[in-house]
Each structure stands twice: as structure tokens, then as C-alpha cells.
Amino acid sequence: MAKNYSIKIVSDIEMIMKKIGWKYHFDEGKGAIFFGVSMGGKMSLKYVLDIDQSFCVVYVMSPINADSTDEKMMADMAKFLCMVNYGLKNGNFEIDMKSGEIRYKCCMDWKYTGGLEEIFKANVYEPAAMFECYGKGIIQIVFNNMPAEQAISMCEENA
């Protein structure tokens, strides 16, 4: 069964993405727009814009997952992401405790008529900025077994 989504939101987002010059794929059955963003060769992020009737949920997947079979790593990553999320105003990091997938999620409310391009850019650029700031902590936990507290300190020193 195909997902029920707003054709206007899809049209608005496609117009903005064409204006910016980004390539994307729209899946009608899923009601979702897919694209990727490279962050200066450091990291490539996979975006999914999940379209609903009056809003769009933005999911941005990290190219690096935690090892779901490593209990210490998963505990450190969950603690790190909870510490990062505290106080964030727009969106949050999530971790799938079964697969180790790490993503950032935020939501665009499409009920407002003005400033759609600004709303779009804020909700697409924000997750990339969060990965830019906290991605090195994710990397340190996954590859160097760094404790969550040390990883957060390292990230916020450089912010």
C-alpha cells in the first residue's frame, strides 16, 4: 500500500532542491525523497525526507554504525548521544540498539506559508552541522573505544 503524503510538500521540496542544484530520488510508494551530501571528503551522509500530510521528517544516517554486539561500545554510544541531545533545540541523534545505526532526526512543519526555503535549508543543514561537530566523537567511540564523557569533551572543546 502506498503512503499517503502531501503532493504540495513534495513539489515544494523538489523546487527547492532543483534551485540549489542537488540530485535526489523521489519514491512515490514510500512518499520519501532520498539524497546524499558529502561533507568535504570527511563523511558522506544519507538523507531520507519522509513526507507526510503537513510535515516532513528528516532522517540523516551516519556512514558509521556502532557494533551492536559490543555491549560497552553500545553503552558508551547511547550515553554519548544522550549527552549530545540534552539541550538541542532542533532535532536529536538516535541509535538503533539492534543494528547500531546512528542517525539524526528533525522535523519540518509545512503548515507555514512563508520562508519554506529557509525552513528546508535549516532542517537539512542542521543535521550535517551536528555530524560535523559530534561525528569525531562517534568515530572515537567506534574505533578507539573512547568513553562517552571523553568523546563529548573532545567534541565540545572544538565547537
C-alpha positions, 0 to 999 in steps of 0.5 A: 500500500502506498503512503499517503503524503502531501503532493504540495510538500513534495513539489515544494521540496523538489523546487527547492532542491532543483534551485540549489542544484542537488540530485535526489530520488523521489519514491512515490510508494514510500512518499520519501525523497532520498539524497546524499551530501558529502561533507568535504571528503570527511563523511558522506551522509544519507538523507531520507525526507519522509513526507507526510500530510503537513510535515516532513521528517528528516532522517540523516544516517551516519556512514558509521554504525556502532557494533551492536554486539559490543555491549560497552561500545553500545553503552558508551554510544547511547550515553554519548548521544544522550549527552549530545541531545540534552539541550538541542533545540532542533532535532536529536541523534538516535541509535538503533540498539539492534543494528547500531545505526546512528542517525539524526532526526528533525522535523519540518512543519509545512503548515507555514506559508512563508520562508519554506526555503529557509525552513528546508535549508535549516532542517537539512543543514542542521543535521550535517552541522551536528555530524560535523561537530559530534561525528569525531566523537562517534568515530572515537567511540567506534574505533578507539573505544573512547568513553562517552564523557571523553568523546563529548569533551573532545567534541565540545572543546572544538565547537 
